[in-house]
Amino acid sequence: MLQIIIVFYGPGLLWGGQSLSRLTAAAVAFVINYTAYFSEIYRGGIEGVPRGQYEAAQVLGMTKSQTFFKVTLLQVVKRIAPPMSNEIITLVKDTSLARIIAIKEITMMAQEYIGSRALIWPLFYSGLFYLVFCGGLTLLFGYIEKKLSFFRV
């Protein structure tokens, strides 16, 4: 939430003038935040490949790019699938934080409707939407993880 506020208001406060558009600021804040998480996941996946794999590829005469694409990357994709799916689902849920800079997303629209009509159902429906959407992503990523676990017994 703080990153969204800093990205939206920061440039205007530091250099004066007009700040970024609300949607651009939210997108930039999410990209900055989740790039750090995704890079750590990839780094951990690459470091998780045993050193012997690289040595075996070198003995077989593979170049560094062949080793990366034919040996390392296949193992990394399999290792990072669970944490990547968790982060993507978290990103979907974090989009509701964009309302802090007045982006009209599903939660804000539901609250505006509640304020104008005095009904609680729109908030329930927006929560149900997030539940169904994240449930669908969970099933999709579970299927992908199952397909990638072909070496497990």
N, C-alpha and C positions, 0 to 999 in steps of 0.2 A: 504494500500500500504506500509506504514511504517512497519507494522508487518511482511509482507512478506520479506522485505529487512533485518530486524533485525534477523528473523529466518534463512535466507539464509546466511548472512555474519557474524552474531554475533558469532557463535561457532568458526569459523575460526579465527576471530580477537581476541577473548578472550583466547583460548587455543592453537592457532596455528594449523597447519596441514590442513587437507582437511575438507571443510564444507559439509553440507548435500547435497544430490542430489537436483536438481531444483524441481522436482516433489514432493519429500518428503517435502522439505521446504515449498512449496506452500500448500500442504495438511495440514501440521502441523499448519501453520499460519491460514488457514481457520478454522481448528478444534478449535484452541484456541479462535479465534474471535467469532465464532458462538456458541460455548459452553456457553459463557457468556450470549449471547442473549437468547438462548433456555432455560437455567436454570432460567433466570428471567421470561420468559413466563410461565414456569411450576410453579415457586414460586407464581406468581400472580394468576395463575389458582387455585392452592391449597388454597391460602389465601382467594380467592373469594367465597369458599364454606362456607355457613353460619354455625356458631358455633352450632346452633340447630340441624344440621344434625348429627354431632358427638354425641351430647347428646342423640338424639333419637336412634342412633345405640347402644349406651352404655346401654340405658334402655332396648332395645330389647335383650341384652345379647351378642352382637357381640364382637369378639376380635378385637384388633387394626388392624390386617391384613385383617380381614373380612370387617371391616369398610372402610379401604382404598380401597380394590378391588371392593367391592359391592356397596359402596355409593359414596365415594369421587372421585375415578378415572373416573367413568362414567360421572360425572358432569365436572370434569377437562378437559377431552378430548373434550367435547362439547364447553367449554369456550375458550380453547386454539387453536381451529382449525383455526379461522381467523388470529391471529397473527403468528401462525406457518407457515401458507401458505404464508404470506407476507415475512417472513424471508427466506423461502426456495426459493422463486422467486428471492429475493435479492441475495441470495447465487449464484444462477445460473448466474445472471448478473455480480456479482463480480468476477467470474472466469476469466473474461477478464483482471483483474488486475495482473494475474500471468505473463503476458508478461513483467512486470517490471524486472523480473529475467531471462528473455529470454526463457520462456517456449513457445513452439510453439502451441498456441491455435488459435482459429478460427480468431480472430481479427488480430493477428500478421501474420498469413498466408495470409490473404487478403491484408494487407499492403505490404508484400513482393511481392505478385503477381502484385499489382499496380505499385510498383517500377520497376519491370522487364518488364512489358508489357504496362505500361502507360494507363491502363484502370481503371476506377472508379467502374465498376460493381461488382467486388469481395467484396468491402467494403459494397456496397448496399446489396448484397446477405447475407453477414454475419450479417448485421443488421436485415435483413428479417428473418434469421434463429432464432436469439434471440427473435424477435417479435413473430414468430409462436410458438416457444418452450415455451416461457413464457405465451402466450395466451392459449396454451394447458394445461399448469399447472394451469392457472387461472380457466379454465373450469372444470378441474378435482377437484380442491379444492372447487369450487362453488358447484359441485355435492355432494362432501363429506359433506360440511357444510349444504346443504339442507337435506341430509339424517340424519344428527345429530340433526336437529332442529325439531324433532317430537313432542316435548312438547309445541312448540309455536303455538299460534292460528293464 
